[in-house]
Amino acid sequence: METITKKELAYRIAERSGQKKVVVKRVIQQFISEIMDELARGNRLEFREFGVFEVKTRAARRARNPKSGVRVDVPAKVVVHFKAGRMMKDLAQKHLSSAKAGAKAVAPAASTPVRVLENAAGG
């Protein structure tokens, strides 16, 4: 398993879509910023087939410090939760199944449609 950076993702999308890397990177950054802003407002974001991002409150609890064994109170906190959609789960399962079979990792098909926002640079 490898880590893919925003730069690498922008490069891949630019290659597949014919857009400039700098434009794609700006669109990705704006997309991420919008997600963060909406989550900060407490809104739920749903991307059909991909998944749902939502803010949940984790209740206060008592925990144990594993190093010292001392019981500590952990305050309630707000966390961002992601629940994968059906298509995302299916793709992950397919990847896991092929990896267990000793096959090479399943990459998205070259014919996977890429929808590019028209006039992405101009807004």
VOKOL-154743 format. One record per atom (N, C-alpha, C): residue number from 1; x, y, z; atom name. Coordinates in nm, 3 decimals. Atoms other than C-alpha are relative to their C-alpha. Example, Ala and Ser with C-alpha at 12.3 -4.5 7.8 and 13.67 -1.06 7.14 Angstrom:
VOKOL-154743
REC  seq        x        y        z  atom
REC    1    0.089   -0.119    0.000     N
REC    1    1.230   -0.450    0.780    CA
REC    1    0.090    0.120    0.000     C
REC    2   -0.082   -0.119   -0.006     N
REC    2    1.367   -0.106    0.714    CA
REC    2   -0.077    0.109    0.073     C
***
This chain:
VOKOL-154743
REC  seq        x        y        z  atom
REC    1    0.085   -0.117    0.000     N
REC    1    0.000    0.000    0.000    CA
REC    1    0.090    0.124    0.000     C
REC    2   -0.082   -0.121    0.005     N
REC    2    0.139    0.341   -0.088    CA
REC    2   -0.083    0.122    0.034     C
REC    3    0.067   -0.125   -0.031     N
REC    3    0.056    0.696    0.011    CA
REC    3   -0.002    0.087   -0.125     C
REC    4    0.016   -0.087    0.116     N
REC    4   -0.078    0.921   -0.262    CA
REC    4   -0.020    0.143    0.052     C
REC    5    0.010   -0.139   -0.043     N
REC    5   -0.027    1.295   -0.215    CA
REC    5   -0.097    0.076   -0.089     C
REC    6    0.087   -0.087    0.080     N
REC    6   -0.248    1.576   -0.338    CA
REC    6    0.068    0.033   -0.134     C
REC    7   -0.075   -0.031    0.122     N
REC    7    0.025    1.660   -0.590    CA
REC    7   -0.009   -0.115   -0.100     C
REC    8    0.008    0.118    0.087     N
REC    8    0.026    1.304   -0.729    CA
REC    8   -0.141   -0.016   -0.055     C
REC    9    0.139    0.011    0.043     N
REC    9   -0.354    1.298   -0.743    CA
REC    9   -0.030    0.105   -0.107     C
REC   10    0.021   -0.107    0.098     N
REC   10   -0.359    1.632   -0.928    CA
REC   10    0.068   -0.035   -0.132     C
REC   11   -0.072    0.040    0.122     N
REC   11   -0.100    1.500   -1.174    CA
REC   11   -0.078   -0.105   -0.078     C
REC   12    0.077    0.107    0.066     N
REC   12   -0.307    1.188   -1.247    CA
REC   12   -0.126    0.054   -0.066     C
REC   13    0.124   -0.057    0.055     N
REC   13   -0.628    1.383   -1.295    CA
REC   13    0.030    0.088   -0.119     C
REC   14   -0.039   -0.087    0.112     N
REC   14   -0.454    1.638   -1.517    CA
REC   14    0.034   -0.082   -0.123     C
REC   15   -0.037    0.087    0.113     N
REC   15   -0.311    1.360   -1.734    CA
REC   15   -0.124   -0.059   -0.066     C
REC   16    0.120    0.065    0.054     N
REC   16   -0.648    1.189   -1.775    CA
REC   16   -0.100    0.098   -0.060     C
REC   17    0.101   -0.096    0.043     N
REC   17   -0.852    1.505   -1.825    CA
REC   17    0.049    0.100   -0.103     C
REC   18   -0.054   -0.098    0.094     N
REC   18   -0.616    1.715   -2.036    CA
REC   18    0.006    0.141    0.057     C
REC   19   -0.007   -0.131   -0.065     N
REC   19   -0.634    2.001   -1.786    CA
REC   19    0.142    0.025    0.051     C
REC   20   -0.131   -0.034   -0.056     N
REC   20   -0.331    2.187   -1.650    CA
REC   20    0.005   -0.044    0.146     C
REC   21   -0.018    0.050   -0.137     N
REC   21   -0.188    2.047   -1.327    CA
REC   21   -0.033    0.107    0.103     C
REC   22    0.022   -0.108   -0.096     N
REC   22   -0.203    2.384   -1.155    CA
REC   22   -0.150    0.028    0.019     C
REC   23    0.145   -0.021   -0.007     N
REC   23   -0.575    2.420   -1.235    CA
REC   23   -0.064   -0.113    0.081     C
REC   24    0.055    0.115   -0.071     N
REC   24   -0.653    2.069   -1.113    CA
REC   24    0.034    0.007    0.148     C
REC   25   -0.041   -0.010   -0.139     N
REC   25   -0.455    2.124   -0.794    CA
REC   25   -0.084    0.105    0.073     C
REC   26    0.084   -0.104   -0.059     N
REC   26   -0.652    2.446   -0.729    CA
REC   26   -0.142   -0.051    0.026     C
REC   27    0.135    0.056   -0.015     N
REC   27   -0.982    2.264   -0.783    CA
REC   27   -0.003   -0.099    0.116     C
REC   28   -0.007    0.096   -0.110     N
REC   28   -0.878    1.982   -0.548    CA
REC   28    0.008    0.073    0.133     C
REC   29   -0.014   -0.073   -0.126     N
REC   29   -0.771    2.231   -0.281    CA
REC   29   -0.131    0.070    0.037     C
REC   30    0.128   -0.065   -0.027     N
REC   30   -1.099    2.424   -0.314    CA
REC   30   -0.102   -0.102    0.048     C
REC   31    0.091    0.108   -0.039     N
REC   31   -1.293    2.097   -0.290    CA
REC   31    0.025   -0.041    0.146     C
REC   32   -0.036    0.037   -0.137     N
REC   32   -1.106    1.999    0.029    CA
REC   32   -0.039    0.111    0.097     C
REC   33    0.037   -0.113   -0.086     N
REC   33   -1.157    2.348    0.175    CA
REC   33   -0.150    0.007    0.023     C
REC   34    0.146   -0.002   -0.013     N
REC   34   -1.531    2.332    0.106    CA
REC   34   -0.047   -0.112    0.093     C
REC   35    0.036    0.111   -0.089     N
REC   35   -1.555    1.992    0.276    CA
REC   35    0.030    0.039    0.144     C
REC   36   -0.037   -0.038   -0.136     N
REC   36   -1.370    2.123    0.582    CA
REC   36   -0.092    0.108    0.054     C
REC   37    0.090   -0.107   -0.044     N
REC   37   -1.586    2.437    0.598    CA
REC   37   -0.137   -0.054    0.037     C
REC   38    0.133    0.057   -0.027     N
REC   38   -1.909    2.237    0.580    CA
REC   38    0.002   -0.086    0.126     C
REC   39   -0.010    0.081   -0.120     N
REC   39   -1.793    1.991    0.844    CA
REC   39    0.015    0.087    0.125     C
REC   40   -0.017   -0.092   -0.112     N
REC   40   -1.687    2.281    1.068    CA
REC   40   -0.134    0.063    0.039     C
REC   41    0.134   -0.052   -0.028     N
REC   41   -2.045    2.411    1.038    CA
REC   41   -0.092   -0.107    0.057     C
REC   42    0.080    0.110   -0.052     N
REC   42   -2.169    2.071    1.152    CA
REC   42   -0.086   -0.067   -0.104     C
REC   43    0.080    0.059    0.108     N
REC   43   -2.312    1.976    0.813    CA
REC   43    0.052   -0.137   -0.039     C
REC   44   -0.029    0.135    0.048     N
REC   44   -2.319    1.626    0.667    CA
REC   44    0.021    0.009   -0.151     C
REC   45   -0.026    0.001    0.143     N
REC   45   -2.168    1.570    0.321    CA
REC   45   -0.018   -0.141   -0.054     C
REC   46    0.028    0.131    0.057     N
REC   46   -2.297    1.285    0.109    CA
REC   46    0.039   -0.001   -0.146     C
REC   47   -0.042    0.020    0.137     N
REC   47   -2.128    1.173   -0.209    CA
REC   47   -0.047   -0.140   -0.039     C
REC   48    0.060    0.129    0.037     N
REC   48   -2.342    0.899   -0.362    CA
REC   48    0.105   -0.095   -0.054     C
REC   49   -0.089    0.110    0.039     N
REC   49   -2.158    0.571   -0.414    CA
REC   49    0.139    0.010    0.063     C
REC   50   -0.132   -0.015   -0.061     N
REC   50   -1.842    0.716   -0.252    CA
REC   50   -0.009   -0.013    0.150     C
REC   51    0.014    0.007   -0.145     N
REC   51   -1.945    0.783    0.106    CA
REC   51   -0.055    0.127    0.061     C
REC   52    0.059   -0.111   -0.075     N
REC   52   -2.065    1.021    0.374    CA
REC   52    0.100    0.047    0.106     C
REC   53   -0.078   -0.062   -0.106     N
REC   53   -1.866    1.260    0.591    CA
REC   53   -0.097    0.068    0.095     C
REC   54    0.083   -0.071   -0.095     N
REC   54   -2.028    1.378    0.911    CA
REC   54    0.077    0.020    0.130     C
REC   55   -0.061   -0.031   -0.127     N
REC   55   -1.937    1.527    1.245    CA
REC   55   -0.081   -0.070    0.108     C
REC   56    0.067    0.068   -0.111     N
REC   56   -2.016    1.318    1.552    CA
REC   56    0.068    0.041    0.130     C
REC   57   -0.056   -0.029   -0.131     N
REC   57   -1.967    1.378    1.921    CA
REC   57    0.032   -0.132    0.069     C
REC   58   -0.042    0.120   -0.073     N
REC   58   -1.770    1.111    2.101    CA
REC   58   -0.019    0.029    0.149     C
REC   59    0.033   -0.020   -0.141     N
REC   59   -1.895    1.076    2.459    CA
REC   59    0.124   -0.003    0.089     C
REC   60   -0.107    0.005   -0.099     N
REC   60   -1.675    1.136    2.760    CA
REC   60    0.008   -0.143    0.054     C
REC   61   -0.017    0.136   -0.049     N
REC   61   -1.531    0.816    2.904    CA
REC   61    0.119   -0.008    0.094     C
REC   62   -0.116    0.026   -0.083     N
REC   62   -1.288    0.670    3.150    CA
REC   62    0.089   -0.097   -0.076     C
REC   63   -0.095    0.086    0.071     N
REC   63   -0.976    0.516    3.003    CA
REC   63    0.115   -0.032    0.095     C
REC   64   -0.116    0.037   -0.081     N
REC   64   -0.656    0.362    3.132    CA
REC   64    0.126    0.033   -0.077     C
REC   65   -0.130   -0.029    0.059     N
REC   65   -0.309    0.492    3.060    CA
REC   65    0.075   -0.134   -0.009     C
REC   66   -0.063    0.132    0.012     N
REC   66   -0.140    0.179    2.917    CA
REC   66    0.140   -0.008    0.062     C
REC   67   -0.136   -0.001   -0.054     N
REC   67    0.200    0.285    3.043    CA
REC   67    0.000   -0.012    0.152     C
REC   68    0.001   -0.003   -0.146     N
REC   68    0.113    0.357    3.407    CA
REC   68   -0.115   -0.079    0.062     C
REC   69    0.115    0.071   -0.053     N
REC   69   -0.220    0.178    3.444    CA
REC   69   -0.099    0.090    0.073     C
REC   70    0.085   -0.095   -0.071     N
REC   70   -0.374    0.492    3.596    CA
REC   70   -0.125    0.029   -0.082     C
REC   71    0.126   -0.034    0.065     N
REC   71   -0.741    0.560    3.517    CA
REC   71   -0.004    0.150   -0.025     C
REC   72    0.010   -0.141    0.034     N
REC   72   -0.797    0.893    3.340    CA
REC   72   -0.136    0.028   -0.063     C
REC   73    0.125   -0.042    0.063     N
REC   73   -1.106    1.085    3.234    CA
REC   73    0.033    0.060   -0.136     C
REC   74   -0.017   -0.052    0.135     N
REC   74   -1.124    1.149    2.861    CA
REC   74   -0.125    0.083   -0.030     C
REC   75    0.117   -0.083    0.024     N
REC   75   -1.350    1.445    2.781    CA
REC   75   -0.068   -0.031   -0.133     C
REC   76    0.072    0.015    0.127     N
REC   76   -1.616    1.440    2.511    CA
REC   76    0.071    0.081   -0.107     C
REC   77   -0.061   -0.077    0.107     N
REC   77   -1.491    1.552    2.174    CA
REC   77   -0.075   -0.023   -0.130     C
REC   78    0.063    0.006    0.131     N
REC   78   -1.608    1.614    1.821    CA
REC   78    0.099   -0.066   -0.096     C
REC   79   -0.086    0.069    0.096     N
REC   79   -1.473    1.381    1.553    CA
REC   79   -0.069   -0.002   -0.136     C
REC   80    0.054    0.013    0.135     N
REC   80   -1.516    1.358    1.176    CA
REC   80   -0.006   -0.149   -0.030     C
REC   81    0.024    0.140    0.030     N
REC   81   -1.662    1.025    1.070    CA
REC   81   -0.024   -0.015   -0.150     C
REC   82    0.024    0.030    0.141     N
REC   82   -1.650    0.877    0.719    CA
REC   82   -0.057   -0.141   -0.010     C
REC   83    0.059    0.131    0.025     N
REC   83   -1.876    0.593    0.613    CA
REC   83    0.004   -0.022   -0.151     C
REC   84   -0.017    0.029    0.143     N
REC   84   -1.787    0.437    0.279    CA
REC   84   -0.133   -0.039   -0.064     C
REC   85    0.119    0.035    0.077     N
REC   85   -2.057    0.408    0.015    CA
REC   85    0.015   -0.137   -0.065     C
REC   86    0.003    0.134    0.060     N
REC   86   -2.150    0.093   -0.175    CA
REC   86    0.111   -0.020   -0.102     C
REC   87   -0.101    0.017    0.105     N
REC   87   -1.922    0.150   -0.474    CA
REC   87    0.141   -0.002    0.061     C
REC   88   -0.131   -0.004   -0.066     N
REC   88   -1.627    0.236   -0.247    CA
REC   88    0.026   -0.132    0.071     C
REC   89   -0.016    0.128   -0.069     N
REC   89   -1.685   -0.078   -0.038    CA
REC   89    0.028   -0.112   -0.100     C
REC   90   -0.019    0.104    0.102     N
REC   90   -1.713   -0.294   -0.349    CA
REC   90    0.140    0.005   -0.060     C
REC   91   -0.134   -0.015    0.059     N
REC   91   -1.392   -0.154   -0.497    CA
REC   91    0.107   -0.043    0.099     C
REC   92   -0.097    0.039   -0.103     N
REC   92   -1.204   -0.199   -0.168    CA
REC   92    0.001   -0.152    0.017     C
REC   93    0.009    0.145   -0.013     N
REC   93   -1.330   -0.557   -0.139    CA
REC   93    0.066   -0.071   -0.118     C
REC   94   -0.060    0.057    0.121     N
REC   94   -1.227   -0.631   -0.497    CA
REC   94    0.153    0.008    0.009     C
REC   95   -0.144   -0.020   -0.015     N
REC   95   -0.881   -0.489   -0.426    CA
REC   95    0.056   -0.099    0.103     C
REC   96   -0.045    0.089   -0.107     N
REC   96   -0.850   -0.691   -0.104    CA
REC   96    0.001   -0.145   -0.048     C
REC   97    0.009    0.137    0.051     N
REC   97   -0.961   -1.012   -0.275    CA
REC   97    0.113   -0.032   -0.096     C
REC   98   -0.106    0.025    0.097     N
REC   98   -0.712   -0.975   -0.558    CA
REC   98    0.137    0.002    0.066     C
REC   99   -0.128   -0.005   -0.072     N
REC   99   -0.431   -0.885   -0.316    CA
REC   99    0.024   -0.130    0.074     C
REC  100   -0.013    0.127   -0.071     N
REC  100   -0.500   -1.198   -0.112    CA
REC  100    0.031   -0.115   -0.095     C
REC  101   -0.025    0.105    0.099     N
REC  101   -0.493   -1.407   -0.428    CA
REC  101    0.141    0.010   -0.058     C
REC  102   -0.136   -0.015    0.049     N
REC  102   -0.140   -1.282   -0.489    CA
REC  102    0.009    0.079   -0.128     C
REC  103    0.000   -0.080    0.122     N
REC  103   -0.244   -1.071   -0.783    CA
REC  103    0.048    0.140    0.030     C
REC  104   -0.040   -0.139   -0.011     N
REC  104   -0.122   -0.721   -0.847    CA
REC  104   -0.121    0.084    0.041     C
REC  105    0.109   -0.087   -0.044     N
REC  105   -0.330   -0.437   -0.693    CA
REC  105   -0.087    0.041   -0.117     C
REC  106    0.095   -0.037    0.104     N
REC  106   -0.641   -0.352   -0.889    CA
REC  106    0.002    0.152   -0.016     C
REC  107   -0.001   -0.144    0.030     N
REC  107   -0.604   -0.011   -1.053    CA
REC  107   -0.129    0.034   -0.071     C
REC  108    0.121   -0.039    0.073     N
REC  108   -0.903    0.186   -1.182    CA
REC  108    0.022   -0.017   -0.149     C
REC  109   -0.009    0.022    0.144     N
REC  109   -0.973    0.103   -1.543    CA
REC  109    0.026    0.132   -0.071     C
REC  110   -0.032   -0.121    0.077     N
REC  110   -0.842    0.349   -1.800    CA
REC  110   -0.126    0.064   -0.055     C
REC  111    0.124   -0.055    0.054     N
REC  111   -1.198    0.389   -1.923    CA
REC  111   -0.088    0.063    0.106     C
REC  112    0.078   -0.062   -0.106     N
REC  112   -1.315    0.522   -1.585    CA
REC  112   -0.025    0.145   -0.037     C
REC  113    0.029   -0.137    0.041     N
REC  113   -1.496    0.846   -1.666    CA
REC  113    0.052    0.101    0.100     C
REC  114   -0.048   -0.109   -0.083     N
REC  114   -1.339    1.162   -1.532    CA
REC  114   -0.079    0.124   -0.038     C
REC  115    0.079   -0.120    0.027     N
REC  115   -1.573    1.455   -1.504    CA
REC  115    0.079    0.120    0.047     C
REC  116   -0.078   -0.119   -0.031     N
REC  116   -1.393    1.785   -1.514    CA
REC  116   -0.096    0.119    0.001     C
REC  117    0.083   -0.120   -0.007     N
REC  117   -1.557    2.104   -1.401    CA
REC  117    0.037    0.092   -0.113     C
REC  118   -0.026   -0.092    0.109     N
REC  118   -1.591    2.332   -1.697    CA
REC  118    0.043    0.133    0.059     C
REC  119   -0.053   -0.129   -0.043     N
REC  119   -1.400    2.655   -1.660    CA
REC  119    0.045   -0.005    0.144     C
REC  120   -0.044    0.019   -0.138     N
REC  120   -1.239    2.527   -1.340    CA
REC  120    0.085    0.115    0.051     C
REC  121   -0.089   -0.108   -0.044     N
REC  121   -0.989    2.810   -1.331    CA
REC  121   -0.076    0.129    0.023     C
REC  122    0.069   -0.130   -0.006     N
REC  122   -1.239    3.092   -1.379    CA
REC  122   -0.111    0.009    0.101     C
REC  123    0.103    0.000   -0.102     N
REC  123   -1.509    2.990   -1.132    CA
REC  123   -0.135    0.022   -0.049     C
***
